[in-house]
């Protein structure tokens, strides 16, 4: 009878361990999915930011060119009227 009790105890232990393993596997699956989703959304977010940065850099270049034009016009005006 002691052997049967030990077998029952070991089966119970195996069942508990198996349940923990299943929970861990499920958690790992969820984490992998979340990581993939996060990675993809972060990738899209980074691409959007890079696009916005490029647009802003282009706008800065346009403004710098406009400033140069205005400075030249100002110099011409000062030479004429200065």
MDAnalysis code that builds the backbone (N, CA, C; Angstrom):
import MDAnalysis as mda
import numpy as np

u = mda.Universe.empty(246, n_residues=82, atom_resindex=np.repeat(np.arange(82), 3), trajectory=True)
u.add_TopologyAttr("name", ["N", "CA", "C"] * 82)
u.add_TopologyAttr("resid", np.arange(1, 83))
u.add_TopologyAttr("resname", ["UNK", "UNK", "UNK", "UNK", "UNK", "UNK", "UNK", "UNK", "UNK", "UNK", "UNK", "UNK", "UNK", "UNK", "UNK", "UNK", "UNK", "UNK", "UNK", "UNK", "UNK", "UNK", "UNK", "UNK", "UNK", "UNK", "UNK", "UNK", "UNK", "UNK", "UNK", "UNK", "UNK", "UNK", "UNK", "UNK", "UNK", "UNK", "UNK", "UNK", "UNK", "UNK", "UNK", "UNK", "UNK", "UNK", "UNK", "UNK", "UNK", "UNK", "UNK", "UNK", "UNK", "UNK", "UNK", "UNK", "UNK", "UNK", "UNK", "UNK", "UNK", "UNK", "UNK", "UNK", "UNK", "UNK", "UNK", "UNK", "UNK", "UNK", "UNK", "UNK", "UNK", "UNK", "UNK", "UNK", "UNK", "UNK", "UNK", "UNK", "UNK", "UNK"])
u.atoms.positions = np.array([
    [0.801, -1.198, 0.000],
    [0.000, 0.000, 0.000],
    [0.842, 1.260, 0.000],
    [1.968, 1.236, 0.644],
    [2.830, 2.413, 0.644],
    [3.307, 2.730, -0.766],
    [3.534, 1.700, -1.552],
    [3.971, 1.901, -2.936],
    [2.854, 2.553, -3.739],
    [1.624, 2.119, -3.537],
    [0.492, 2.717, -4.245],
    [0.319, 4.187, -3.856],
    [0.501, 4.498, -2.599],
    [0.418, 5.896, -2.148],
    [1.529, 6.726, -2.789],
    [2.725, 6.161, -2.848],
    [3.855, 6.874, -3.460],
    [3.605, 7.088, -4.947],
    [3.060, 6.062, -5.612],
    [2.730, 6.193, -7.040],
    [1.681, 7.285, -7.225],
    [0.653, 7.290, -6.391],
    [-0.389, 8.321, -6.473],
    [0.199, 9.705, -6.220],
    [1.081, 9.812, -5.235],
    [1.721, 11.101, -4.930],
    [2.567, 11.568, -6.104],
    [3.316, 10.628, -6.695],
    [4.158, 10.982, -7.838],
    [3.321, 11.375, -9.049],
    [2.210, 10.676, -9.264],
    [1.311, 11.051, -10.368],
    [0.759, 12.458, -10.149],
    [0.393, 12.746, -8.904],
    [-0.099, 14.089, -8.563],
    [0.988, 15.135, -8.809],
    [2.207, 14.819, -8.427],
    [3.343, 15.727, -8.638],
    [3.585, 15.939, -10.130],
    [3.529, 14.855, -10.906],
    [3.706, 14.957, -12.358],
    [2.613, 15.836, -12.950],
    [1.379, 15.647, -12.479],
    [0.272, 16.449, -12.990],
    [0.489, 17.934, -12.681],
    [0.915, 18.248, -11.460],
    [1.178, 19.648, -11.087],
    [2.299, 20.241, -11.935],
    [3.359, 19.471, -12.120],
    [4.482, 19.954, -12.933],
    [4.034, 20.154, -14.373],
    [3.264, 19.196, -14.899],
    [2.767, 19.306, -16.274],
    [1.885, 20.544, -16.430],
    [1.059, 20.806, -15.424],
    [0.203, 21.996, -15.454],
    [1.053, 23.268, -15.473],
    [2.098, 23.302, -14.653],
    [2.999, 24.458, -14.637],
    [3.690, 24.622, -15.981],
    [4.122, 23.510, -16.572],
    [4.777, 23.563, -17.880],
    [3.812, 24.124, -18.918],
    [2.578, 23.663, -18.901],
    [1.582, 24.163, -19.852],
    [1.350, 25.659, -19.663],
    [1.269, 26.095, -18.417],
    [1.099, 27.535, -18.150],
    [2.291, 28.328, -18.668],
    [3.487, 27.793, -18.433],
    [4.700, 28.472, -18.909],
    [4.719, 28.543, -20.430],
    [4.369, 27.433, -21.078],
    [4.336, 27.423, -22.542],
    [3.318, 28.426, -23.061],
    [2.172, 28.500, -22.404],
    [1.144, 29.461, -22.791],
    [1.650, 30.891, -22.601],
    [2.295, 31.143, -21.475],
    [2.836, 32.484, -21.209],
    [3.906, 32.848, -22.229],
    [4.750, 31.890, -22.567],
    [5.794, 32.135, -23.571],
    [5.158, 32.469, -24.907],
    [4.123, 31.735, -25.272],
    [3.427, 31.998, -26.528],
    [2.856, 33.416, -26.549],
    [2.241, 33.818, -25.438],
    [1.682, 35.172, -25.344],
    [2.793, 36.211, -25.445],
    [3.892, 35.985, -24.742],
    [5.014, 36.928, -24.788],
    [5.597, 37.031, -26.190],
    [5.740, 35.893, -26.860],
    [6.257, 35.918, -28.230],
    [5.328, 36.709, -29.131],
    [4.015, 36.486, -28.982],
    [3.041, 37.221, -29.791],
    [3.119, 38.713, -29.492],
    [3.139, 39.062, -28.205],
    [3.212, 40.474, -27.822],
    [4.489, 41.119, -28.327],
    [5.604, 40.392, -28.255],
    [6.864, 40.930, -28.747],
    [6.773, 41.197, -30.240],
    [6.208, 40.238, -30.975],
    [6.080, 40.410, -32.426],
    [5.195, 41.606, -32.745],
    [4.051, 41.696, -32.065],
    [3.136, 42.817, -32.292],
    [3.823, 44.128, -31.939],
    [4.497, 44.161, -30.790],
    [5.188, 45.376, -30.362],
    [6.283, 45.741, -31.344],
    [7.061, 44.748, -31.769],
    [8.149, 44.997, -32.713],
    [7.600, 45.578, -34.007],
    [6.524, 44.995, -34.531],
    [5.938, 45.485, -35.774],
    [5.373, 46.886, -35.587],
    [4.642, 47.122, -34.504],
    [4.069, 48.452, -34.303],
    [5.172, 49.473, -34.055],
    [6.210, 49.084, -33.317],
    [7.342, 49.988, -33.120],
    [8.027, 50.277, -34.443],
    [8.131, 49.275, -35.295],
    [8.757, 49.457, -36.603],
    [7.960, 50.480, -37.412],
    [6.635, 50.324, -37.434],
    [5.792, 51.278, -38.148],
    [5.927, 52.668, -37.539],
    [5.948, 52.745, -36.225],
    [6.082, 54.025, -35.532],
    [7.406, 54.684, -35.896],
    [8.498, 53.884, -35.886],
    [9.815, 54.427, -36.243],
    [9.820, 54.918, -37.688],
    [9.197, 54.137, -38.589],
    [9.143, 54.553, -39.985],
    [8.360, 55.852, -40.128],
    [7.245, 55.970, -39.400],
    [6.465, 57.206, -39.427],
    [7.303, 58.377, -38.928],
    [8.018, 58.160, -37.822],
    [8.863, 59.222, -37.277],
    [9.966, 59.604, -38.256],
    [10.578, 58.606, -38.895],
    [11.629, 58.897, -39.864],
    [11.076, 59.731, -41.010],
    [9.854, 59.411, -41.460],
    [9.216, 60.198, -42.512],
    [8.965, 61.625, -42.067],
    [8.476, 61.783, -40.854],
    [8.232, 63.122, -40.326],
    [9.536, 63.896, -40.177],
    [10.583, 63.227, -39.731],
    [11.885, 63.878, -39.581],
    [12.393, 64.344, -40.936],
    [12.266, 63.491, -41.953],
    [12.700, 63.886, -43.296],
    [11.913, 65.094, -43.782],
    [10.591, 65.091, -43.549],
    [9.763, 66.232, -43.945],
    [10.218, 67.504, -43.234],
    [10.499, 67.390, -41.949],
    [10.950, 68.559, -41.191],
    [12.319, 69.037, -41.665],
    [13.212, 68.097, -41.981],
    [14.527, 68.487, -42.495],
    [14.389, 69.216, -43.826],
    [13.474, 68.740, -44.688],
    [13.225, 69.428, -45.956],
    [12.684, 70.834, -45.709],
    [11.767, 70.951, -44.762],
    [11.191, 72.261, -44.438],
    [12.275, 73.194, -43.899],
    [13.175, 72.665, -43.064],
    [14.280, 73.473, -42.536],
    [15.150, 73.978, -43.678],
    [15.462, 73.110, -44.643],
    [16.274, 73.528, -45.792],
    [15.581, 74.634, -46.571],
    [14.264, 74.478, -46.774],
    [13.506, 75.511, -47.481],
    [13.572, 76.838, -46.723],
    [13.404, 76.777, -45.417],
    [13.440, 77.995, -44.609],
    [14.828, 78.630, -44.616],
    [15.877, 77.793, -44.566],
    [17.238, 78.327, -44.629],
    [17.483, 79.025, -45.961],
    [16.978, 78.430, -47.048],
    [17.120, 79.066, -48.360],
    [16.363, 80.389, -48.399],
    [15.180, 80.394, -47.819],
    [14.381, 81.623, -47.793],
    [15.086, 82.704, -46.971],
    [15.704, 82.312, -45.847],
    [16.450, 83.262, -45.023],
    [17.597, 83.850, -45.835],
    [18.321, 83.004, -46.571],
    [19.423, 83.493, -47.408],
    [18.917, 84.486, -48.441],
    [17.777, 84.186, -49.070],
    [17.202, 85.102, -50.055],
    [16.861, 86.441, -49.409],
    [16.240, 86.387, -48.245],
    [15.861, 87.622, -47.559],
    [17.084, 88.416, -47.115],
    [18.139, 87.717, -46.680],
    [19.368, 88.416, -46.303],
    [19.980, 89.105, -47.516],
    [19.964, 88.431, -48.666],
    [20.488, 89.043, -49.891],
    [19.660, 90.261, -50.272],
    [18.329, 90.131, -50.186],
    [17.463, 91.263, -50.503],
    [17.705, 92.415, -49.536],
    [17.921, 92.101, -48.282],
    [18.187, 93.125, -47.285],
    [19.494, 93.845, -47.601],
    [20.533, 93.073, -47.966],
    [21.815, 93.681, -48.330],
    [21.648, 94.598, -49.535],
    [20.902, 94.147, -50.537],
    [20.671, 94.972, -51.726],
    [19.922, 96.247, -51.348],
    [18.917, 96.111, -50.499],
    [18.149, 97.263, -50.068],
    [19.040, 98.253, -49.321],
    [19.896, 97.723, -48.427],
    [20.782, 98.588, -47.656],
    [21.774, 99.294, -48.570],
    [22.249, 98.607, -49.612],
    [23.186, 99.231, -50.546],
    [22.502, 100.351, -51.315],
    [21.241, 100.127, -51.709],
    [20.512, 101.132, -52.465],
    [20.122, 102.313, -51.589],
    [19.617, 102.046, -50.391],
    [19.042, 103.085, -49.574],
    [19.901, 103.441, -48.367],
    [20.959, 102.629, -48.125],
    [21.735, 102.774, -46.927],
    [22.623, 103.904, -46.848],
])
